[in-house]
């Protein structure tokens, strides 16, 4: 087993593979355990001695003491591999929320694993054939839900899961699983008090570091909340922001106001076509492991690059939207439930009218929202919820590539426990997003882009105590009279500048519609040329040309669709992924 880890702590403190006394068990490990001092104290009381101050040694000796039950005691983000020579036993584990990745390839009695997919792809025995189930999900959702990947036979270990390999036999189980048990007796004052307490604890733990540390500050509610609690612990913080000035959604007013409010040392980066976008996109095809169809990967790439020039660790606001109901899709779910009372023919008539609206260059203009919403209203609720954050509809996916069977994204709702269907519609969709979208899109994107620049990003909202608390809240404390993230917004009402609390939610995506008609058009035309598409033996050149043509002639805004196709084809070329034999 091999390990290469960020220098968040000194090598002398144990930042390398560590062996048990006698050398029988060895650990390789990616991540951070924030409560390692607490676990160390418990182990020392049981007679364990430590040679380093690192969390790595704590994880190892916790495993020696409690075996797989040790993972329940760890708070943090991690992908862990432990090998015991005397019993020929391998144990793998992944953190509760899937912040850190862990890939597997099971072939006969052999098991290949790595925290990066490219680690396994470099093995000469692994065939790089595209997985059609993974591809179908990717083109529908913008990401590949676990356990699938885009490589046939390769899978992802589930968040909160451990796996044991012993002499060719595999056993696996969950050490933690998400459960929603909303309690209607919880009042707003009680919820605010408890959330305040949990945020203080989580941010305090996430600030533990022996190296310079900062906060990603977008000027939105989530990152500003993290900054607020961090500022209570650290006298002066470094903050970092990215904007798209000149593209109709400049956010600099908000993050500058927040930085001034807390007196941070603030740096910002304006992402525009003057920077070498094409070089960055081509590098992303290597560092992503799997392609990221989320166009937010590009700004996160540049944000990570800027941040790493100053600090080695950054706190971020990821997770709050999925915990407390922050996406417009949750509001759309509620509106669609009402819209479905109208006859389908009337909604189709409205959809036809929406498609005649002038196509704007806005990131998500009214034309895009109206068309997307009405299309979703004609789908079953779960399929609609996923479609609003996804891209290609079922008909277009069937035209794009040939397969015997196309996966149904809406069917993912049926993988949730039965109690998901009794906890309310909004809670059910939050559960679905926490299970898949959060780990396989949001956290995936953040981890790969930051790790590419040797930056460690920590999301305090995903402390499992906060996650479990959010799952007890009634829906009315998450979305209240159309107000998203109601309890979090009310908690921060007297703490953050008013403009942060009242601003409209903006995504973190690039101006994809405009850039694919301008700066990124040459790369798109080259990468998605009819010759290259036909060479795959899987995709339809005619269907891809139609997507390009409809976008370039402004029949529709398909910038996000094109981003997914572009990054997919760049990734297949970079890793020489076989497609012709797949069909």
C-alpha positions in Angstrom: 0.0 0.0 0.0 1.2 3.5 -0.7 0.3 6.9 0.6 0.9 10.5 -0.4 -0.6 13.1 1.9 -0.7 16.9 2.2 1.8 18.4 4.6 -0.9 19.8 7.0 1.3 18.6 9.8 5.0 18.0 10.0 6.4 14.6 8.8 8.0 14.2 12.2 4.6 14.1 13.7 3.5 11.1 11.7 2.3 12.3 8.3 3.1 9.1 6.6 2.0 5.4 6.7 2.1 4.2 10.3 2.6 0.7 11.6 1.2 -0.8 14.8 3.7 -1.9 17.5 5.4 -5.0 16.1 4.5 -3.9 12.5 1.6 -6.3 12.0 -1.0 -3.6 11.0 -0.4 -0.6 8.8 -2.6 2.3 7.9 -2.8 4.6 4.8 -5.2 7.4 5.2 -6.6 10.5 3.4 -8.4 13.1 5.5 -8.6 14.7 8.9 -10.1 13.5 12.2 -11.0 16.6 14.2 -11.6 14.9 17.5 -8.4 12.9 17.5 -7.3 14.5 20.8 -10.5 13.3 22.5 -10.1 9.7 21.1 -6.4 9.7 22.0 -7.2 10.5 25.6 -9.6 7.6 25.8 -7.0 5.3 24.2 -4.3 6.4 26.6 -6.6 5.7 29.5 -6.8 2.1 28.1 -3.0 1.8 28.1 -2.1 2.9 24.5 1.1 4.9 24.0 1.7 7.3 21.1 4.9 8.2 19.3 3.4 11.1 17.3 0.8 13.9 17.7 -0.9 12.9 14.4 -4.5 11.9 13.9 -3.2 9.0 11.7 -1.7 7.2 14.7 -4.9 7.8 16.6 -7.0 6.2 13.9 -4.7 3.2 13.8 -4.7 2.5 17.5 -8.5 3.1 17.7 -8.8 0.3 15.1 -6.6 -1.9 17.1 -8.7 -1.3 20.2 -12.3 -1.4 18.7 -11.9 -2.9 15.2 -14.6 -1.5 12.8 -16.5 0.0 15.7 -13.7 2.6 15.8 -15.1 4.4 12.8 -18.2 5.4 14.8 -15.9 7.4 17.1 -14.3 9.5 14.5 -15.5 13.0 13.5 -14.1 14.2 10.3 -13.5 13.4 6.7 -11.5 10.3 5.7 -10.8 7.4 3.4 -8.9 4.7 5.3 -7.2 1.5 4.5 -5.8 -0.9 7.2 -3.9 -4.0 6.4 -3.1 -6.7 9.1 -0.4 -9.1 7.9 -0.9 -11.9 10.3 -4.6 -12.4 9.3 -4.2 -11.3 5.7 -7.1 -8.9 6.3 -7.8 -5.5 4.6 -10.3 -3.1 6.0 -11.5 0.0 4.1 -13.7 2.8 5.4 -15.2 6.1 4.1 -16.5 9.0 6.2 -20.2 9.5 6.9 -20.9 12.1 4.3 -18.6 11.0 1.5 -16.3 14.1 1.7 -13.3 12.0 0.8 -13.5 9.4 -2.1 -12.7 5.7 -2.1 -12.8 3.6 -5.3 -12.9 -0.2 -5.6 -12.4 -2.7 -8.4 -13.2 -6.3 -7.4 -12.0 -9.0 -9.8 -12.2 -12.6 -8.9 -10.4 -12.9 -5.5 -8.5 -9.7 -6.0 -9.4 -6.2 -4.8 -7.9 -3.0 -6.1 -8.6 0.2 -4.3 -7.5 3.9 -4.1 -8.7 7.3 -3.0 -8.2 8.4 -6.6 -9.7 6.6 -9.6 -6.5 7.2 -11.6 -4.6 5.1 -9.0 -6.6 2.1 -10.2 -6.6 3.0 -13.9 -2.8 3.0 -13.9 -2.8 -0.7 -13.1 -2.2 -2.7 -16.3 -4.8 -5.4 -15.5 -7.7 -2.9 -15.3 -9.6 -2.5 -18.6 -10.9 1.0 -19.2 -14.3 0.3 -20.7 -17.1 2.9 -20.2 -19.9 1.8 -17.9 -23.3 2.5 -19.7 -25.2 2.7 -16.4 -22.8 5.3 -15.2 -23.0 7.2 -18.5 -26.7 7.2 -18.5 -26.8 8.8 -15.0 -24.0 11.2 -15.9 -25.9 12.6 -18.9 -29.1 12.9 -16.9 -27.9 14.1 -13.5 -24.5 15.8 -14.2 -22.9 13.3 -11.9 -22.6 9.6 -11.3 -24.4 8.3 -8.2 -22.7 5.7 -6.0 -21.9 2.9 -6.4 -21.5 3.5 -10.1 -18.6 5.1 -11.9 -17.9 5.7 -15.6 -15.6 2.7 -15.7 -17.1 -0.7 -16.0 -16.4 -2.8 -12.9 -15.2 0.2 -10.8 -17.3 1.3 -8.0 -17.3 3.8 -5.1 -17.5 2.8 -1.5 -20.7 4.2 0.0 -20.4 7.1 2.5 -20.4 5.7 6.1 -19.5 2.2 4.9 -16.6 -0.2 5.7 -15.5 -3.1 3.7 -13.4 -6.1 4.8 -11.3 -8.3 2.4 -10.0 -11.5 3.8 -8.4 -14.2 1.6 -10.6 -13.2 -1.4 -13.9 -13.0 0.5 -15.6 -9.6 1.0 -17.8 -8.4 3.8 -19.2 -4.9 4.1 -21.5 -2.9 6.4 -22.5 0.6 7.3 -21.1 2.2 10.5 -23.4 5.2 10.0 -26.5 5.9 7.9 -28.6 8.9 7.5 -32.1 8.8 9.1 -34.8 11.5 8.9 -37.0 11.6 12.0 -38.6 15.1 12.0 -40.0 16.2 15.3 -42.9 18.6 15.0 -42.5 19.8 18.6 -39.2 21.6 17.9 -39.8 25.3 18.0 -37.8 28.0 16.1 -36.1 29.3 19.3 -35.1 25.8 20.3 -33.8 25.0 16.9 -31.8 28.3 16.7 -30.2 27.7 20.1 -29.2 24.1 19.3 -27.9 25.0 15.8 -25.8 27.9 17.3 -24.3 25.5 19.8 -23.5 22.9 17.1 -22.0 25.4 14.7 -19.7 26.8 17.4 -18.4 23.2 18.2 -18.0 22.2 14.6 -16.2 25.3 13.4 -13.9 25.3 16.4 -12.9 21.7 15.6 -12.5 22.4 11.9 -10.1 25.3 12.7 -7.5 23.0 14.2 -4.4 23.3 12.1 -0.7 23.8 12.3 -0.5 25.7 9.0 -2.1 28.9 7.7 -5.9 28.7 7.3 -8.6 30.7 5.5 -12.3 30.8 4.7 -13.9 30.7 1.3 -16.3 33.6 1.3 -18.9 34.0 -1.5 -21.0 36.6 0.3 -23.8 34.1 0.6 -25.5 32.9 3.8 -23.6 29.6 4.1 -20.0 30.7 3.8 -20.8 33.9 5.8 -22.2 31.8 8.6 -18.9 29.7 8.7 -16.9 33.0 8.6 -19.0 34.4 11.5 -18.2 31.4 13.8 -14.6 31.2 12.7 -14.1 34.9 13.5 -15.2 34.2 17.1 -12.2 31.8 17.4 -9.5 33.5 15.3 -8.5 37.1 15.6 -7.9 37.8 11.9 -8.8 35.5 9.1 -7.8 35.2 5.4 -10.9 35.1 3.1 -11.0 34.3 -0.6 -13.7 34.9 -3.2 -14.3 34.6 -6.9 -16.6 36.6 -9.1 -17.7 36.9 -12.7 -17.7 40.7 -13.1 -19.4 41.9 -16.3 -21.6 38.9 -16.7 -24.8 40.1 -15.0 -24.2 38.4 -11.6 -21.3 40.2 -9.9 -21.2 39.1 -6.3 -18.3 41.3 -5.2 -20.6 43.7 -3.3 -21.7 40.9 -1.0 -18.3 39.3 -0.2 -16.6 42.6 0.2 -19.3 43.7 2.7 -18.8 40.5 4.7 -15.0 40.7 4.6 -15.2 44.3 5.9 -17.7 43.4 8.6 -15.3 40.8 10.0 -12.1 42.7 9.2 -10.5 39.8 7.3 -7.5 39.9 5.0 -9.4 39.5 1.8 -8.4 38.4 -1.7 -10.6 37.9 -4.7 -10.3 36.6 -8.3 -12.3 37.8 -11.3 -12.8 34.8 -13.6 -13.1 35.8 -17.2 -12.0 34.6 -20.6 -8.7 36.6 -20.3 -7.4 33.8 -18.2 -6.3 30.6 -19.7 -9.6 28.8 -19.5 -8.8 26.1 -22.0 -5.6 25.0 -20.2 -7.5 24.8 -16.9 -10.3 22.7 -18.5 -7.8 20.3 -19.9 -6.0 19.9 -16.6 -9.4 19.3 -14.9 -9.8 16.3 -17.2 -6.8 14.7 -15.4 -7.5 15.7 -11.8 -11.2 15.0 -11.8 -10.8 11.2 -11.9 -14.3 11.2 -13.5 -15.5 14.1 -15.6 -17.4 16.8 -13.7 -20.5 17.8 -15.6 -21.0 20.5 -13.0 -19.8 23.8 -14.5 -19.0 25.0 -11.0 -15.8 23.0 -11.2 -14.0 25.7 -13.2 -14.4 28.5 -10.7 -13.6 26.1 -7.8 -10.4 25.3 -9.7 -9.3 28.9 -9.9 -10.5 29.6 -6.3 -8.4 26.7 -5.1 -5.4 27.9 -7.1 -5.6 31.4 -5.6 -6.2 30.2 -2.1 -3.3 27.8 -2.1 -0.9 30.7 -2.7 -1.7 31.9 0.8 -2.9 29.1 2.9 -3.0 25.3 3.0 -6.4 24.8 4.6 -9.7 26.5 3.9 -13.2 26.3 5.4 -16.2 26.3 3.1 -20.0 26.4 3.4 -20.8 23.2 1.5 -23.7 21.1 2.7 -26.0 23.8 4.2 -28.2 23.8 1.1 -28.8 20.1 1.3 -29.3 20.1 5.1 -31.7 23.1 5.4 -33.3 23.4 2.0 -31.4 26.1 0.2 -31.9 25.2 -3.5 -34.6 26.7 -5.7 -35.4 23.1 -6.7 -37.1 22.6 -3.3 -39.3 25.6 -4.0 -39.9 24.3 -7.5 -41.0 20.9 -6.0 -43.7 22.7 -4.0 -44.8 24.8 -7.0 -44.9 21.8 -9.3 -47.2 19.9 -6.9 -49.7 22.7 -7.4 -49.1 22.9 -11.1 -49.8 19.2 -11.6 -53.4 19.9 -10.6 -53.8 21.6 -14.0 -54.3 19.3 -17.0 -51.2 18.0 -18.7 -52.3 19.5 -22.0 -52.4 23.0 -20.4 -48.9 22.6 -19.1 -47.7 21.4 -22.5 -49.3 24.5 -24.0 -47.4 26.7 -21.5 -44.2 24.8 -22.3 -44.6 25.6 -26.0 -45.0 29.2 -25.2 -42.0 29.2 -22.9 -39.9 27.8 -25.7 -40.7 30.8 -27.8 -39.3 33.2 -25.2 -36.2 35.2 -26.3 -33.0 33.2 -25.3 -30.9 35.3 -23.0 -27.2 35.1 -22.1 -28.0 35.1 -18.4 -26.7 32.2 -16.4 -30.2 31.1 -15.5 -32.6 33.5 -17.2 -36.4 33.4 -17.1 -36.5 31.6 -20.4 -34.4 28.7 -18.9 -36.3 28.6 -15.6 -39.7 28.6 -17.2 -38.9 25.9 -19.8 -37.1 23.7 -17.3 -39.9 24.0 -14.7 -42.7 23.2 -17.1 -40.7 20.2 -18.5 -40.3 18.9 -14.9 -44.0 19.4 -14.1 -44.7 16.8 -16.8 -42.5 14.2 -15.0 -43.1 12.2 -11.8 -42.1 14.3 -8.7 -38.7 12.5 -8.0 -37.7 12.5 -11.7 -38.6 16.2 -11.9 -36.6 17.1 -8.8 -33.5 15.5 -10.2 -34.2 16.9 -13.7 -34.1 20.5 -12.5 -30.5 20.1 -11.4 -29.6 17.8 -14.3 -29.3 18.3 -18.0 -30.5 16.0 -20.8 -34.0 14.6 -20.9 -34.7 10.9 -21.6 -35.4 11.4 -25.3 -32.2 13.3 -25.9 -30.2 10.7 -24.0 -31.5 8.0 -26.2 -30.5 10.0 -29.2 -27.0 10.7 -27.9 -25.8 7.2 -27.4 -26.9 3.6 -28.1 -27.6 1.1 -25.2 -29.8 -1.8 -24.6 -31.1 -0.2 -21.4 -31.1 3.4 -20.1 -31.2 3.9 -16.3 -34.1 5.8 -14.8 -32.7 8.6 -12.6 -36.1 9.0 -10.8 -35.7 5.4 -9.6 -33.0 6.6 -7.1 -35.8 7.7 -4.8 -36.6 4.0 -4.3 -33.2 3.3 -2.8 -34.0 5.4 0.3 -35.4 3.6 3.4 -39.1 3.2 3.6 -39.4 5.9 6.2 -38.3 8.4 3.6 -41.9 8.2 2.2 -43.4 9.3 5.5 -41.2 12.3 6.5 -42.7 14.8 4.1 -42.0 15.7 0.5 -39.3 18.3 1.1 -37.5 16.1 3.7 -37.6 13.2 1.2 -35.9 15.2 -1.5 -33.4 16.6 1.0 -32.6 13.0 1.9 -32.2 12.1 -1.7 -29.9 15.0 -2.3 -27.8 14.3 0.8 -27.4 10.6 -0.3 -26.4 11.3 -3.9 -26.1 14.9 -5.1 -24.1 16.2 -2.1 -21.5 13.4 -2.1 -21.2 12.7 -5.9 -21.4 16.2 -7.2 -20.9 19.0 -4.7 -18.2 17.3 -2.5 -16.7 15.5 -5.4 -16.2 18.8 -7.3 -14.8 20.6 -4.2 -12.4 17.7 -3.3 -10.9 17.1 -6.7 -10.4 20.8 -7.6 -8.8 21.6 -4.2 -6.7 18.5 -4.0 -5.3 19.3 -7.5 -3.7 22.4 -5.9 -2.7 20.6 -2.6 -5.4 22.6 -0.7 -7.4 21.0 2.0 -11.0 22.2 2.2 -13.1 21.5 5.3 -17.0 21.8 5.4 -18.1 22.4 9.0 -21.8 22.1 8.1 -21.2 18.4 7.5 -20.2 17.6 11.0 -22.4 14.6 11.5 -24.0 16.1 14.6 -25.3 19.0 12.5 -26.5 16.6 9.8 -28.3 14.5 12.4 -29.9 17.6 14.0 -31.1 18.9 10.6 -32.8 15.5 10.0 -34.9 16.0 13.1 -36.3 19.4 12.0 -39.8 19.7 10.7 -40.1 21.0 7.1 -41.5 24.3 8.3 -38.2 25.2 9.8 -36.4 24.6 6.5 -38.7 26.3 4.0 -41.2 28.7 5.6 -43.6 30.6 3.4 -41.2 30.4 0.5 -38.1 31.4 2.5 -35.3 28.9 2.0 -33.0 27.8 4.9 -35.4 29.4 7.3 -33.9 28.3 10.6 -30.3 29.2 9.5 -31.4 32.5 8.1 -33.2 33.3 11.4 -30.2 32.2 13.5 -28.0 34.7 11.6 -30.5 37.5 11.4 -28.8 39.7 14.0 -25.2 38.5 13.2 -24.7 39.0 9.4 -25.1 42.1 7.3 -28.7 42.5 6.1 -27.7 42.3 2.4 -26.5 38.7 2.9 -29.8 37.7 4.4 -31.9 39.2 1.7 -29.9 38.6 -1.5 -31.1 36.3 -4.2 -29.4 33.0 -4.3 -26.8 32.8 -7.1 -25.1 29.6 -8.3 -21.4 29.2 -8.6 -21.4 28.2 -12.2 -19.6 29.8 -15.1 -21.6 31.9 -17.6 -21.7 28.7 -19.7 -24.3 29.9 -22.2 -22.3 32.9 -23.2 -18.9 31.3 -23.1 -19.9 28.4 -25.4 -21.0 31.0 -27.9 -17.7 32.8 -27.5 -14.5 32.0 -25.6 -15.0 28.3 -25.3 -16.5 27.7 -28.7 -13.2 26.7 -30.4 -12.5 24.1 -27.7 -16.1 22.8 -28.0 -15.9 22.6 -31.8 -12.6 20.7 -31.8 -13.5 18.3 -28.9 -17.0 17.6 -30.1 -16.3 17.5 -33.9 -18.4 15.0 -35.9 -15.2 13.0 -36.6 -14.3 12.6 -32.9 -17.8 11.8 -31.9 -18.2 9.1 -34.6 -14.8 7.6 -33.6 -16.2 6.6 -30.2 -18.5 4.1 -31.9 -21.0 4.9 -29.2 -22.3 8.5 -29.6 -24.4 9.9 -32.4 -22.6 12.7 -34.2 -25.9 14.0 -35.5 -27.4 14.2 -32.0 -24.3 16.0 -30.6 -24.4 18.4 -33.6 -28.0 19.2 -32.9 -27.2 20.2 -29.3 -24.4 22.4 -30.5 -26.5 24.0 -33.3 -29.5 24.6 -31.1 -27.2 26.5 -28.6 -25.3 28.5 -31.2 -28.4 29.6 -33.1 -30.1 30.5 -29.8 -32.9 28.1 -30.1 -32.2 27.2 -26.5 -29.6 27.8 -23.8 -27.7 24.5 -23.6 -24.4 25.7 -22.1 -24.5 23.3 -19.2 -25.3 20.4 -21.5 -22.3 21.3 -23.6 -20.1 21.5 -20.5 -21.0 18.0 -19.6 -20.3 16.6 -23.1 -17.1 18.6 -23.4 -15.6 17.4 -20.1 -16.7 13.8 -20.8 -15.0 13.7 -24.2 -11.8 15.3 -22.8 -11.8 12.8 -20.0 -12.3 9.8 -22.4 -9.4 11.0 -24.5 -7.1 11.7 -21.6 -7.6 8.2 -20.1 -8.1 6.3 -23.4 -11.5 5.0 -22.3 -12.9 2.3 -24.6 -16.4 3.1 -25.8 -16.9 1.1 -29.1 -17.0 -2.3 -27.4 -19.4 -1.1 -24.7 -22.3 -0.9 -27.1 
